[in-house]
Amino acid sequence: MNDLLQTFQEVLGTHGLVPEEILADGELHRCPTESRPHKRNGAYIAHLDTPATL
């Protein structure tokens, strides 16, 4: 699970998001961005459960 969160954090970084930590609870979390490190203009949603099947 740690590898997944590390990879997710790296992907966020490539898109300019700089979260202090990744909360994988399925909720929207605001975080700083590279261009505005003192604001919380970025956002992400992470969850580790199995995706729903159709």
mmCIF entry with sequence, helices, sheets and N, C-alpha, C, O atoms, coordinates in Angstrom:
data_MODEL
# 
_entry.id   MODEL 
# 
_entity.id                         1 
_entity.type                       polymer 
_entity.pdbx_number_of_molecules   1 
# 
_entity_poly.entity_id                      1 
_entity_poly.type                           'polypeptide(L)' 
_entity_poly.nstd_linkage                   no 
_entity_poly.nstd_monomer                   no 
_entity_poly.pdbx_seq_one_letter_code       MNDLLQTFQEVLGTHGLVPEEILADGELHRCPTESRPHKRNGAYIAHLDTPATL 
_entity_poly.pdbx_seq_one_letter_code_can   MNDLLQTFQEVLGTHGLVPEEILADGELHRCPTESRPHKRNGAYIAHLDTPATL 
_entity_poly.pdbx_strand_id                 A 
# 
loop_
_entity_poly_seq.entity_id 
_entity_poly_seq.num 
_entity_poly_seq.mon_id 
_entity_poly_seq.hetero 
1 1  MET n 
1 2  ASN n 
1 3  ASP n 
1 4  LEU n 
1 5  LEU n 
1 6  GLN n 
1 7  THR n 
1 8  PHE n 
1 9  GLN n 
1 10 GLU n 
1 11 VAL n 
1 12 LEU n 
1 13 GLY n 
1 14 THR n 
1 15 HIS n 
1 16 GLY n 
1 17 LEU n 
1 18 VAL n 
1 19 PRO n 
1 20 GLU n 
1 21 GLU n 
1 22 ILE n 
1 23 LEU n 
1 24 ALA n 
1 25 ASP n 
1 26 GLY n 
1 27 GLU n 
1 28 LEU n 
1 29 HIS n 
1 30 ARG n 
1 31 CYS n 
1 32 PRO n 
1 33 THR n 
1 34 GLU n 
1 35 SER n 
1 36 ARG n 
1 37 PRO n 
1 38 HIS n 
1 39 LYS n 
1 40 ARG n 
1 41 ASN n 
1 42 GLY n 
1 43 ALA n 
1 44 TYR n 
1 45 ILE n 
1 46 ALA n 
1 47 HIS n 
1 48 LEU n 
1 49 ASP n 
1 50 THR n 
1 51 PRO n 
1 52 ALA n 
1 53 THR n 
1 54 LEU n 
# 
_struct_asym.id          A 
_struct_asym.entity_id   1 
# 
_struct_conf.conf_type_id            HELX_P 
_struct_conf.id                      HELX_P1 
_struct_conf.pdbx_PDB_helix_id       AA1 
_struct_conf.beg_label_comp_id       ASN 
_struct_conf.beg_label_asym_id       A 
_struct_conf.beg_label_seq_id        2 
_struct_conf.pdbx_beg_PDB_ins_code   ? 
_struct_conf.end_label_comp_id       THR 
_struct_conf.end_label_asym_id       A 
_struct_conf.end_label_seq_id        14 
_struct_conf.pdbx_end_PDB_ins_code   ? 
_struct_conf.beg_auth_comp_id        ASN 
_struct_conf.beg_auth_asym_id        A 
_struct_conf.beg_auth_seq_id         2 
_struct_conf.end_auth_comp_id        THR 
_struct_conf.end_auth_asym_id        A 
_struct_conf.end_auth_seq_id         14 
_struct_conf.pdbx_PDB_helix_class    1 
_struct_conf.details                 ? 
_struct_conf.pdbx_PDB_helix_length   13 
# 
_struct_conf_type.id          HELX_P 
_struct_conf_type.criteria    ? 
_struct_conf_type.reference   ? 
# 
_struct_sheet.id               AA1 
_struct_sheet.type             ? 
_struct_sheet.number_strands   2 
_struct_sheet.details          ? 
# 
_struct_sheet_order.sheet_id     AA1 
_struct_sheet_order.range_id_1   1 
_struct_sheet_order.range_id_2   2 
_struct_sheet_order.offset       ? 
_struct_sheet_order.sense        anti-parallel 
# 
loop_
_struct_sheet_range.sheet_id 
_struct_sheet_range.id 
_struct_sheet_range.beg_label_comp_id 
_struct_sheet_range.beg_label_asym_id 
_struct_sheet_range.beg_label_seq_id 
_struct_sheet_range.pdbx_beg_PDB_ins_code 
_struct_sheet_range.end_label_comp_id 
_struct_sheet_range.end_label_asym_id 
_struct_sheet_range.end_label_seq_id 
_struct_sheet_range.pdbx_end_PDB_ins_code 
_struct_sheet_range.beg_auth_comp_id 
_struct_sheet_range.beg_auth_asym_id 
_struct_sheet_range.beg_auth_seq_id 
_struct_sheet_range.end_auth_comp_id 
_struct_sheet_range.end_auth_asym_id 
_struct_sheet_range.end_auth_seq_id 
AA1 1 ASP A 25 ? CYS A 31 ? ASP A 25 CYS A 31 
AA1 2 GLY A 42 ? HIS A 47 ? GLY A 42 HIS A 47 
# 
loop_
_atom_site.group_PDB 
_atom_site.id 
_atom_site.type_symbol 
_atom_site.label_atom_id 
_atom_site.label_alt_id 
_atom_site.label_comp_id 
_atom_site.label_asym_id 
_atom_site.label_entity_id 
_atom_site.label_seq_id 
_atom_site.pdbx_PDB_ins_code 
_atom_site.Cartn_x 
_atom_site.Cartn_y 
_atom_site.Cartn_z 
_atom_site.occupancy 
_atom_site.B_iso_or_equiv 
_atom_site.pdbx_formal_charge 
_atom_site.auth_seq_id 
_atom_site.auth_comp_id 
_atom_site.auth_asym_id 
_atom_site.auth_atom_id 
_atom_site.pdbx_PDB_model_num 
ATOM 1   N N  . MET A 1 1  ? 0.836   -1.188 0.000   1.00 0.00 ? 1  MET A N  1 
ATOM 2   C CA . MET A 1 1  ? 0.000   0.000  0.000   1.00 0.00 ? 1  MET A CA 1 
ATOM 3   C C  . MET A 1 1  ? 0.881   1.252  0.000   1.00 0.00 ? 1  MET A C  1 
ATOM 4   O O  . MET A 1 1  ? 0.529   2.242  -0.641  1.00 0.00 ? 1  MET A O  1 
ATOM 5   N N  . ASN A 1 2  ? 1.999   1.230  0.693   1.00 0.00 ? 2  ASN A N  1 
ATOM 6   C CA . ASN A 1 2  ? 2.893   2.370  0.722   1.00 0.00 ? 2  ASN A CA 1 
ATOM 7   C C  . ASN A 1 2  ? 3.379   2.735  -0.673  1.00 0.00 ? 2  ASN A C  1 
ATOM 8   O O  . ASN A 1 2  ? 3.502   3.916  -0.997  1.00 0.00 ? 2  ASN A O  1 
ATOM 9   N N  . ASP A 1 3  ? 3.658   1.722  -1.511  1.00 0.00 ? 3  ASP A N  1 
ATOM 10  C CA . ASP A 1 3  ? 4.102   1.968  -2.885  1.00 0.00 ? 3  ASP A CA 1 
ATOM 11  C C  . ASP A 1 3  ? 3.029   2.691  -3.681  1.00 0.00 ? 3  ASP A C  1 
ATOM 12  O O  . ASP A 1 3  ? 3.340   3.582  -4.471  1.00 0.00 ? 3  ASP A O  1 
ATOM 13  N N  . LEU A 1 4  ? 1.768   2.320  -3.482  1.00 0.00 ? 4  LEU A N  1 
ATOM 14  C CA . LEU A 1 4  ? 0.677   2.982  -4.197  1.00 0.00 ? 4  LEU A CA 1 
ATOM 15  C C  . LEU A 1 4  ? 0.574   4.453  -3.813  1.00 0.00 ? 4  LEU A C  1 
ATOM 16  O O  . LEU A 1 4  ? 0.403   5.313  -4.676  1.00 0.00 ? 4  LEU A O  1 
ATOM 17  N N  . LEU A 1 5  ? 0.676   4.738  -2.535  1.00 0.00 ? 5  LEU A N  1 
ATOM 18  C CA . LEU A 1 5  ? 0.590   6.124  -2.086  1.00 0.00 ? 5  LEU A CA 1 
ATOM 19  C C  . LEU A 1 5  ? 1.796   6.927  -2.561  1.00 0.00 ? 5  LEU A C  1 
ATOM 20  O O  . LEU A 1 5  ? 1.657   8.100  -2.909  1.00 0.00 ? 5  LEU A O  1 
ATOM 21  N N  . GLN A 1 6  ? 2.962   6.318  -2.579  1.00 0.00 ? 6  GLN A N  1 
ATOM 22  C CA . GLN A 1 6  ? 4.158   6.993  -3.072  1.00 0.00 ? 6  GLN A CA 1 
ATOM 23  C C  . GLN A 1 6  ? 4.003   7.315  -4.558  1.00 0.00 ? 6  GLN A C  1 
ATOM 24  O O  . GLN A 1 6  ? 4.328   8.422  -4.989  1.00 0.00 ? 6  GLN A O  1 
ATOM 25  N N  . THR A 1 7  ? 3.516   6.368  -5.332  1.00 0.00 ? 7  THR A N  1 
ATOM 26  C CA . THR A 1 7  ? 3.290   6.594  -6.757  1.00 0.00 ? 7  THR A CA 1 
ATOM 27  C C  . THR A 1 7  ? 2.249   7.679  -6.972  1.00 0.00 ? 7  THR A C  1 
ATOM 28  O O  . THR A 1 7  ? 2.414   8.531  -7.845  1.00 0.00 ? 7  THR A O  1 
ATOM 29  N N  . PHE A 1 8  ? 1.183   7.655  -6.189  1.00 0.00 ? 8  PHE A N  1 
ATOM 30  C CA . PHE A 1 8  ? 0.137   8.664  -6.292  1.00 0.00 ? 8  PHE A CA 1 
ATOM 31  C C  . PHE A 1 8  ? 0.701   10.052 -5.992  1.00 0.00 ? 8  PHE A C  1 
ATOM 32  O O  . PHE A 1 8  ? 0.380   11.017 -6.685  1.00 0.00 ? 8  PHE A O  1 
ATOM 33  N N  . GLN A 1 9  ? 1.539   10.151 -4.963  1.00 0.00 ? 9  GLN A N  1 
ATOM 34  C CA . GLN A 1 9  ? 2.147   11.431 -4.609  1.00 0.00 ? 9  GLN A CA 1 
ATOM 35  C C  . GLN A 1 9  ? 3.070   11.919 -5.727  1.00 0.00 ? 9  GLN A C  1 
ATOM 36  O O  . GLN A 1 9  ? 3.119   13.118 -6.004  1.00 0.00 ? 9  GLN A O  1 
ATOM 37  N N  . GLU A 1 10 ? 3.791   11.018 -6.364  1.00 0.00 ? 10 GLU A N  1 
ATOM 38  C CA . GLU A 1 10 ? 4.649   11.392 -7.487  1.00 0.00 ? 10 GLU A CA 1 
ATOM 39  C C  . GLU A 1 10 ? 3.821   11.913 -8.664  1.00 0.00 ? 10 GLU A C  1 
ATOM 40  O O  . GLU A 1 10 ? 4.202   12.890 -9.308  1.00 0.00 ? 10 GLU A O  1 
ATOM 41  N N  . VAL A 1 11 ? 2.694   11.265 -8.941  1.00 0.00 ? 11 VAL A N  1 
ATOM 42  C CA . VAL A 1 11 ? 1.811   11.717 -10.023 1.00 0.00 ? 11 VAL A CA 1 
ATOM 43  C C  . VAL A 1 11 ? 1.245   13.095 -9.706  1.00 0.00 ? 11 VAL A C  1 
ATOM 44  O O  . VAL A 1 11 ? 1.189   13.958 -10.582 1.00 0.00 ? 11 VAL A O  1 
ATOM 45  N N  . LEU A 1 12 ? 0.823   13.310 -8.460  1.00 0.00 ? 12 LEU A N  1 
ATOM 46  C CA . LEU A 1 12 ? 0.336   14.632 -8.077  1.00 0.00 ? 12 LEU A CA 1 
ATOM 47  C C  . LEU A 1 12 ? 1.422   15.677 -8.289  1.00 0.00 ? 12 LEU A C  1 
ATOM 48  O O  . LEU A 1 12 ? 1.145   16.773 -8.776  1.00 0.00 ? 12 LEU A O  1 
ATOM 49  N N  . GLY A 1 13 ? 2.655   15.343 -7.926  1.00 0.00 ? 13 GLY A N  1 
ATOM 50  C CA . GLY A 1 13 ? 3.770   16.262 -8.091  1.00 0.00 ? 13 GLY A CA 1 
ATOM 51  C C  . GLY A 1 13 ? 4.028   16.631 -9.540  1.00 0.00 ? 13 GLY A C  1 
ATOM 52  O O  . GLY A 1 13 ? 4.382   17.772 -9.837  1.00 0.00 ? 13 GLY A O  1 
ATOM 53  N N  . THR A 1 14 ? 3.854   15.680 -10.441 1.00 0.00 ? 14 THR A N  1 
ATOM 54  C CA . THR A 1 14 ? 4.059   15.987 -11.861 1.00 0.00 ? 14 THR A CA 1 
ATOM 55  C C  . THR A 1 14 ? 2.997   16.947 -12.380 1.00 0.00 ? 14 THR A C  1 
ATOM 56  O O  . THR A 1 14 ? 3.183   17.582 -13.418 1.00 0.00 ? 14 THR A O  1 
ATOM 57  N N  . HIS A 1 15 ? 1.884   17.052 -11.660 1.00 0.00 ? 15 HIS A N  1 
ATOM 58  C CA . HIS A 1 15 ? 0.812   17.974 -12.040 1.00 0.00 ? 15 HIS A CA 1 
ATOM 59  C C  . HIS A 1 15 ? 0.804   19.241 -11.175 1.00 0.00 ? 15 HIS A C  1 
ATOM 60  O O  . HIS A 1 15 ? -0.149  20.019 -11.205 1.00 0.00 ? 15 HIS A O  1 
ATOM 61  N N  . GLY A 1 16 ? 1.889   19.434 -10.400 1.00 0.00 ? 16 GLY A N  1 
ATOM 62  C CA . GLY A 1 16 ? 2.037   20.662 -9.643  1.00 0.00 ? 16 GLY A CA 1 
ATOM 63  C C  . GLY A 1 16 ? 1.388   20.687 -8.268  1.00 0.00 ? 16 GLY A C  1 
ATOM 64  O O  . GLY A 1 16 ? 1.370   21.730 -7.615  1.00 0.00 ? 16 GLY A O  1 
ATOM 65  N N  . LEU A 1 17 ? 0.852   19.552 -7.817  1.00 0.00 ? 17 LEU A N  1 
ATOM 66  C CA . LEU A 1 17 ? 0.247   19.499 -6.483  1.00 0.00 ? 17 LEU A CA 1 
ATOM 67  C C  . LEU A 1 17 ? 1.300   19.071 -5.460  1.00 0.00 ? 17 LEU A C  1 
ATOM 68  O O  . LEU A 1 17 ? 2.128   18.201 -5.731  1.00 0.00 ? 17 LEU A O  1 
ATOM 69  N N  . VAL A 1 18 ? 1.256   19.696 -4.278  1.00 0.00 ? 18 VAL A N  1 
ATOM 70  C CA . VAL A 1 18 ? 2.263   19.437 -3.257  1.00 0.00 ? 18 VAL A CA 1 
ATOM 71  C C  . VAL A 1 18 ? 1.579   19.135 -1.917  1.00 0.00 ? 18 VAL A C  1 
ATOM 72  O O  . VAL A 1 18 ? 1.644   19.954 -1.001  1.00 0.00 ? 18 VAL A O  1 
ATOM 73  N N  . PRO A 1 19 ? 0.930   17.982 -1.788  1.00 0.00 ? 19 PRO A N  1 
ATOM 74  C CA . PRO A 1 19 ? 0.290   17.654 -0.510  1.00 0.00 ? 19 PRO A CA 1 
ATOM 75  C C  . PRO A 1 19 ? 1.327   17.284 0.547   1.00 0.00 ? 19 PRO A C  1 
ATOM 76  O O  . PRO A 1 19 ? 2.351   16.676 0.235   1.00 0.00 ? 19 PRO A O  1 
ATOM 77  N N  . GLU A 1 20 ? 1.059   17.652 1.794   1.00 0.00 ? 20 GLU A N  1 
ATOM 78  C CA . GLU A 1 20 ? 1.960   17.286 2.886   1.00 0.00 ? 20 GLU A CA 1 
ATOM 79  C C  . GLU A 1 20 ? 1.891   15.786 3.148   1.00 0.00 ? 20 GLU A C  1 
ATOM 80  O O  . GLU A 1 20 ? 2.906   15.148 3.430   1.00 0.00 ? 20 GLU A O  1 
ATOM 81  N N  . GLU A 1 21 ? 0.689   15.232 3.052   1.00 0.00 ? 21 GLU A N  1 
ATOM 82  C CA . GLU A 1 21 ? 0.478   13.792 3.193   1.00 0.00 ? 21 GLU A CA 1 
ATOM 83  C C  . GLU A 1 21 ? -0.718  13.406 2.335   1.00 0.00 ? 21 GLU A C  1 
ATOM 84  O O  . GLU A 1 21 ? -1.547  14.251 1.999   1.00 0.00 ? 21 GLU A O  1 
ATOM 85  N N  . ILE A 1 22 ? -0.805  12.148 1.988   1.00 0.00 ? 22 ILE A N  1 
ATOM 86  C CA . ILE A 1 22 ? -1.923  11.652 1.189   1.00 0.00 ? 22 ILE A CA 1 
ATOM 87  C C  . ILE A 1 22 ? -2.919  10.982 2.128   1.00 0.00 ? 22 ILE A C  1 
ATOM 88  O O  . ILE A 1 22 ? -2.572  10.045 2.847   1.00 0.00 ? 22 ILE A O  1 
ATOM 89  N N  . LEU A 1 23 ? -4.140  11.462 2.117   1.00 0.00 ? 23 LEU A N  1 
ATOM 90  C CA . LEU A 1 23 ? -5.223  10.845 2.880   1.00 0.00 ? 23 LEU A CA 1 
ATOM 91  C C  . LEU A 1 23 ? -6.088  10.078 1.885   1.00 0.00 ? 23 LEU A C  1 
ATOM 92  O O  . LEU A 1 23 ? -6.771  10.683 1.058   1.00 0.00 ? 23 LEU A O  1 
ATOM 93  N N  . ALA A 1 24 ? -6.062  8.762  1.962   1.00 0.00 ? 24 ALA A N  1 
ATOM 94  C CA . ALA A 1 24 ? -6.777  7.908  1.014   1.00 0.00 ? 24 ALA A CA 1 
ATOM 95  C C  . ALA A 1 24 ? -8.102  7.452  1.610   1.00 0.00 ? 24 ALA A C  1 
ATOM 96  O O  . ALA A 1 24 ? -8.298  6.271  1.894   1.00 0.00 ? 24 ALA A O  1 
ATOM 97  N N  . ASP A 1 25 ? -9.010  8.413  1.795   1.00 0.00 ? 25 ASP A N  1 
ATOM 98  C CA . ASP A 1 25 ? -10.298 8.102  2.403   1.00 0.00 ? 25 ASP A CA 1 
ATOM 99  C C  . ASP A 1 25 ? -11.483 8.374  1.474   1.00 0.00 ? 25 ASP A C  1 
ATOM 100 O O  . ASP A 1 25 ? -12.633 8.322  1.910   1.00 0.00 ? 25 ASP A O  1 
ATOM 101 N N  . GLY A 1 26 ? -11.213 8.661  0.208   1.00 0.00 ? 26 GLY A N  1 
ATOM 102 C CA . GLY A 1 26 ? -12.284 8.907  -0.755  1.00 0.00 ? 26 GLY A CA 1 
ATOM 103 C C  . GLY A 1 26 ? -12.895 10.295 -0.668  1.00 0.00 ? 26 GLY A C  1 
ATOM 104 O O  . GLY A 1 26 ? -13.870 10.580 -1.362  1.00 0.00 ? 26 GLY A O  1 
ATOM 105 N N  . GLU A 1 27 ? -12.345 11.158 0.166   1.00 0.00 ? 27 GLU A N  1 
ATOM 106 C CA . GLU A 1 27 ? -12.851 12.519 0.331   1.00 0.00 ? 27 GLU A CA 1 
ATOM 107 C C  . GLU A 1 27 ? -11.965 13.495 -0.441  1.00 0.00 ? 27 GLU A C  1 
ATOM 108 O O  . GLU A 1 27 ? -10.805 13.198 -0.727  1.00 0.00 ? 27 GLU A O  1 
ATOM 109 N N  . LEU A 1 28 ? -12.517 14.654 -0.775  1.00 0.00 ? 28 LEU A N  1 
ATOM 110 C CA . LEU A 1 28 ? -11.760 15.709 -1.431  1.00 0.00 ? 28 LEU A CA 1 
ATOM 111 C C  . LEU A 1 28 ? -10.851 16.381 -0.407  1.00 0.00 ? 28 LEU A C  1 
ATOM 112 O O  . LEU A 1 28 ? -11.305 16.787 0.663   1.00 0.00 ? 28 LEU A O  1 
ATOM 113 N N  . HIS A 1 29 ? -9.567  16.498 -0.740  1.00 0.00 ? 29 HIS A N  1 
ATOM 114 C CA . HIS A 1 29 ? -8.598  17.151 0.136   1.00 0.00 ? 29 HIS A CA 1 
ATOM 115 C C  . HIS A 1 29 ? -7.904  18.259 -0.632  1.00 0.00 ? 29 HIS A C  1 
ATOM 116 O O  . HIS A 1 29 ? -7.433  18.049 -1.750  1.00 0.00 ? 29 HIS A O  1 
ATOM 117 N N  . ARG A 1 30 ? -7.842  19.432 -0.035  1.00 0.00 ? 30 ARG A N  1 
ATOM 118 C CA . ARG A 1 30 ? -7.177  20.589 -0.623  1.00 0.00 ? 30 ARG A CA 1 
ATOM 119 C C  . ARG A 1 30 ? -5.702  20.546 -0.240  1.00 0.00 ? 30 ARG A C  1 
ATOM 120 O O  . ARG A 1 30 ? -5.344  20.075 0.839   1.00 0.00 ? 30 ARG A O  1 
ATOM 121 N N  . CYS A 1 31 ? -4.846  21.047 -1.143  1.00 0.00 ? 31 CYS A N  1 
ATOM 122 C CA . CYS A 1 31 ? -3.414  21.053 -0.876  1.00 0.00 ? 31 CYS A CA 1 
ATOM 123 C C  . CYS A 1 31 ? -2.745  22.205 -1.621  1.00 0.00 ? 31 CYS A C  1 
ATOM 124 O O  . CYS A 1 31 ? -3.323  22.758 -2.556  1.00 0.00 ? 31 CYS A O  1 
ATOM 125 N N  . PRO A 1 32 ? -1.534  22.567 -1.212  1.00 0.00 ? 32 PRO A N  1 
ATOM 126 C CA . PRO A 1 32 ? -0.792  23.609 -1.916  1.00 0.00 ? 32 PRO A CA 1 
ATOM 127 C C  . PRO A 1 32 ? -0.385  23.140 -3.313  1.00 0.00 ? 32 PRO A C  1 
ATOM 128 O O  . PRO A 1 32 ? -0.391  21.947 -3.613  1.00 0.00 ? 32 PRO A O  1 
ATOM 129 N N  . THR A 1 33 ? -0.037  24.098 -4.148  1.00 0.00 ? 33 THR A N  1 
ATOM 130 C CA . THR A 1 33 ? 0.493   23.816 -5.473  1.00 0.00 ? 33 THR A CA 1 
ATOM 131 C C  . THR A 1 33 ? 1.880   24.439 -5.585  1.00 0.00 ? 33 THR A C  1 
ATOM 132 O O  . THR A 1 33 ? 2.261   25.275 -4.766  1.00 0.00 ? 33 THR A O  1 
ATOM 133 N N  . GLU A 1 34 ? 2.627   24.030 -6.597  1.00 0.00 ? 34 GLU A N  1 
ATOM 134 C CA . GLU A 1 34 ? 3.956   24.594 -6.791  1.00 0.00 ? 34 GLU A CA 1 
ATOM 135 C C  . GLU A 1 34 ? 3.885   26.099 -7.018  1.00 0.00 ? 34 GLU A C  1 
ATOM 136 O O  . GLU A 1 34 ? 4.744   26.838 -6.537  1.00 0.00 ? 34 GLU A O  1 
ATOM 137 N N  . SER A 1 35 ? 2.878   26.554 -7.740  1.00 0.00 ? 35 SER A N  1 
ATOM 138 C CA . SER A 1 35 ? 2.777   27.981 -8.050  1.00 0.00 ? 35 SER A CA 1 
ATOM 139 C C  . SER A 1 35 ? 2.228   28.800 -6.883  1.00 0.00 ? 35 SER A C  1 
ATOM 140 O O  . SER A 1 35 ? 2.451   30.010 -6.823  1.00 0.00 ? 35 SER A O  1 
ATOM 141 N N  . ARG A 1 36 ? 1.521   28.164 -5.965  1.00 0.00 ? 36 ARG A N  1 
ATOM 142 C CA . ARG A 1 36 ? 0.968   28.849 -4.789  1.00 0.00 ? 36 ARG A CA 1 
ATOM 143 C C  . ARG A 1 36 ? 1.177   27.979 -3.542  1.00 0.00 ? 36 ARG A C  1 
ATOM 144 O O  . ARG A 1 36 ? 0.230   27.392 -3.019  1.00 0.00 ? 36 ARG A O  1 
ATOM 145 N N  . PRO A 1 37 ? 2.430   27.906 -3.075  1.00 0.00 ? 37 PRO A N  1 
ATOM 146 C CA . PRO A 1 37 ? 2.748   26.998 -1.965  1.00 0.00 ? 37 PRO A CA 1 
ATOM 147 C C  . PRO A 1 37 ? 2.148   27.389 -0.609  1.00 0.00 ? 37 PRO A C  1 
ATOM 148 O O  . PRO A 1 37 ? 2.114   26.565 0.305   1.00 0.00 ? 37 PRO A O  1 
ATOM 149 N N  . HIS A 1 38 ? 1.682   28.618 -0.465  1.00 0.00 ? 38 HIS A N  1 
ATOM 150 C CA . HIS A 1 38 ? 1.114   29.038 0.819   1.00 0.00 ? 38 HIS A CA 1 
ATOM 151 C C  . HIS A 1 38 ? -0.407  29.041 0.809   1.00 0.00 ? 38 HIS A C  1 
ATOM 152 O O  . HIS A 1 38 ? -1.034  29.407 1.803   1.00 0.00 ? 38 HIS A O  1 
ATOM 153 N N  . LYS A 1 39 ? -0.999  28.638 -0.299  1.00 0.00 ? 39 LYS A N  1 
ATOM 154 C CA . LYS A 1 39 ? -2.459  28.535 -0.430  1.00 0.00 ? 39 LYS A CA 1 
ATOM 155 C C  . LYS A 1 39 ? -2.827  27.061 -0.526  1.00 0.00 ? 39 LYS A C  1 
ATOM 156 O O  . LYS A 1 39 ? -1.953  26.194 -0.513  1.00 0.00 ? 39 LYS A O  1 
ATOM 157 N N  . ARG A 1 40 ? -4.113  26.782 -0.622  1.00 0.00 ? 40 ARG A N  1 
ATOM 158 C CA . ARG A 1 40 ? -4.600  25.415 -0.791  1.00 0.00 ? 40 ARG A CA 1 
ATOM 159 C C  . ARG A 1 40 ? -5.483  25.378 -2.042  1.00 0.00 ? 40 ARG A C  1 
ATOM 160 O O  . ARG A 1 40 ? -6.668  25.051 -1.978  1.00 0.00 ? 40 ARG A O  1 
ATOM 161 N N  . ASN A 1 41 ? -4.871  25.723 -3.184  1.00 0.00 ? 41 ASN A N  1 
ATOM 162 C CA . ASN A 1 41 ? -5.603  25.806 -4.441  1.00 0.00 ? 41 ASN A CA 1 
ATOM 163 C C  . ASN A 1 41 ? -5.703  24.466 -5.169  1.00 0.00 ? 41 ASN A C  1 
ATOM 164 O O  . ASN A 1 41 ? -6.520  24.324 -6.079  1.00 0.00 ? 41 ASN A O  1 
ATOM 165 N N  . GLY A 1 42 ? -4.900  23.494 -4.790  1.00 0.00 ? 42 GLY A N  1 
ATOM 166 C CA . GLY A 1 42 ? -4.955  22.180 -5.410  1.00 0.00 ? 42 GLY A CA 1 
ATOM 167 C C  . GLY A 1 42 ? -5.917  21.268 -4.666  1.00 0.00 ? 42 GLY A C  1 
ATOM 168 O O  . GLY A 1 42 ? -6.305  21.545 -3.531  1.00 0.00 ? 42 GLY A O  1 
ATOM 169 N N  . ALA A 1 43 ? -6.293  20.182 -5.319  1.00 0.00 ? 43 ALA A N  1 
ATOM 170 C CA . ALA A 1 43 ? -7.191  19.218 -4.676  1.00 0.00 ? 43 ALA A CA 1 
ATOM 171 C C  . ALA A 1 43 ? -6.962  17.831 -5.273  1.00 0.00 ? 43 ALA A C  1 
ATOM 172 O O  . ALA A 1 43 ? -6.543  17.691 -6.422  1.00 0.00 ? 43 ALA A O  1 
ATOM 173 N N  . TYR A 1 44 ? -7.244  16.823 -4.473  1.00 0.00 ? 44 TYR A N  1 
ATOM 174 C CA . TYR A 1 44 ? -7.162  15.438 -4.935  1.00 0.00 ? 44 TYR A CA 1 
ATOM 175 C C  . TYR A 1 44 ? -8.170  14.598 -4.164  1.00 0.00 ? 44 TYR A C  1 
ATOM 176 O O  . TYR A 1 44 ? -8.631  14.982 -3.089  1.00 0.00 ? 44 TYR A O  1 
ATOM 177 N N  . ILE A 1 45 ? -8.499  13.451 -4.732  1.00 0.00 ? 45 ILE A N  1 
ATOM 178 C CA . ILE A 1 45 ? -9.311  12.431 -4.068  1.00 0.00 ? 45 ILE A CA 1 
ATOM 179 C C  . ILE A 1 45 ? -8.583  11.108 -4.252  1.00 0.00 ? 45 ILE A C  1 
ATOM 180 O O  . ILE A 1 45 ? -8.240  10.734 -5.374  1.00 0.00 ? 45 ILE A O  1 
ATOM 181 N N  . ALA A 1 46 ? -8.348  10.407 -3.165  1.00 0.00 ? 46 ALA A N  1 
ATOM 182 C CA . ALA A 1 46 ? -7.681  9.104  -3.235  1.00 0.00 ? 46 ALA A CA 1 
ATOM 183 C C  . ALA A 1 46 ? -8.459  8.106  -2.389  1.00 0.00 ? 46 ALA A C  1 
ATOM 184 O O  . ALA A 1 46 ? -8.919  8.422  -1.292  1.00 0.00 ? 46 ALA A O  1 
ATOM 185 N N  . HIS A 1 47 ? -8.596  6.904  -2.918  1.00 0.00 ? 47 HIS A N  1 
ATOM 186 C CA . HIS A 1 47 ? -9.196  5.817  -2.154  1.00 0.00 ? 47 HIS A CA 1 
ATOM 187 C C  . HIS A 1 47 ? -8.534  4.520  -2.560  1.00 0.00 ? 47 HIS A C  1 
ATOM 188 O O  . HIS A 1 47 ? -8.167  4.346  -3.722  1.00 0.00 ? 47 HIS A O  1 
ATOM 189 N N  . LEU A 1 48 ? -8.379  3.621  -1.633  1.00 0.00 ? 48 LEU A N  1 
ATOM 190 C CA . LEU A 1 48 ? -7.658  2.380  -1.869  1.00 0.00 ? 48 LEU A CA 1 
ATOM 191 C C  . LEU A 1 48 ? -8.557  1.158  -1.999  1.00 0.00 ? 48 LEU A C  1 
ATOM 192 O O  . LEU A 1 48 ? -8.067  0.039  -2.152  1.00 0.00 ? 48 LEU A O  1 
ATOM 193 N N  . ASP A 1 49 ? -9.865  1.365  -1.939  1.00 0.00 ? 49 ASP A N  1 
ATOM 194 C CA . ASP A 1 49 ? -10.754 0.216  -2.051  1.00 0.00 ? 49 ASP A CA 1 
ATOM 195 C C  . ASP A 1 49 ? -10.845 -0.248 -3.501  1.00 0.00 ? 49 ASP A C  1 
ATOM 196 O O  . ASP A 1 49 ? -10.377 0.444  -4.405  1.00 0.00 ? 49 ASP A O  1 
ATOM 197 N N  . THR A 1 50 ? -11.428 -1.384 -3.720  1.00 0.00 ? 50 THR A N  1 
ATOM 198 C CA . THR A 1 50 ? -11.587 -1.950 -5.047  1.00 0.00 ? 50 THR A CA 1 
ATOM 199 C C  . THR A 1 50 ? -12.555 -1.110 -5.871  1.00 0.00 ? 50 THR A C  1 
ATOM 200 O O  . THR A 1 50 ? -13.626 -0.750 -5.382  1.00 0.00 ? 50 THR A O  1 
ATOM 201 N N  . PRO A 1 51 ? -12.193 -0.791 -7.121  1.00 0.00 ? 51 PRO A N  1 
ATOM 202 C CA . PRO A 1 51 ? -13.117 -0.029 -7.965  1.00 0.00 ? 51 PRO A CA 1 
ATOM 203 C C  . PRO A 1 51 ? -14.431 -0.786 -8.182  1.00 0.00 ? 51 PRO A C  1 
ATOM 204 O O  . PRO A 1 51 ? -14.459 -2.016 -8.206  1.00 0.00 ? 51 PRO A O  1 
ATOM 205 N N  . ALA A 1 52 ? -15.494 -0.039 -8.336  1.00 0.00 ? 52 ALA A N  1 
ATOM 206 C CA . ALA A 1 52 ? -16.789 -0.647 -8.609  1.00 0.00 ? 52 ALA A CA 1 
ATOM 207 C C  . ALA A 1 52 ? -16.787 -1.269 -10.010 1.00 0.00 ? 52 ALA A C  1 
ATOM 208 O O  . ALA A 1 52 ? -16.183 -0.728 -10.936 1.00 0.00 ? 52 ALA A O  1 
ATOM 209 N N  . THR A 1 53 ? -17.454 -2.384 -10.150 1.00 0.00 ? 53 THR A N  1 
ATOM 210 C CA . THR A 1 53 ? -17.562 -3.011 -11.466 1.00 0.00 ? 53 THR A CA 1 
ATOM 211 C C  . THR A 1 53 ? -18.930 -2.710 -12.052 1.00 0.00 ? 53 THR A C  1 
ATOM 212 O O  . THR A 1 53 ? -19.911 -2.562 -11.323 1.00 0.00 ? 53 THR A O  1 
ATOM 213 N N  . LEU A 1 54 ? -18.986 -2.624 -13.332 1.00 0.00 ? 54 LEU A N  1 
ATOM 214 C CA . LEU A 1 54 ? -20.260 -2.348 -14.003 1.00 0.00 ? 54 LEU A CA 1 
ATOM 215 C C  . LEU A 1 54 ? -20.938 -3.607 -14.456 1.00 0.00 ? 54 LEU A C  1 
ATOM 216 O O  . LEU A 1 54 ? -22.021 -3.550 -15.039 1.00 0.00 ? 54 LEU A O  1 
# 
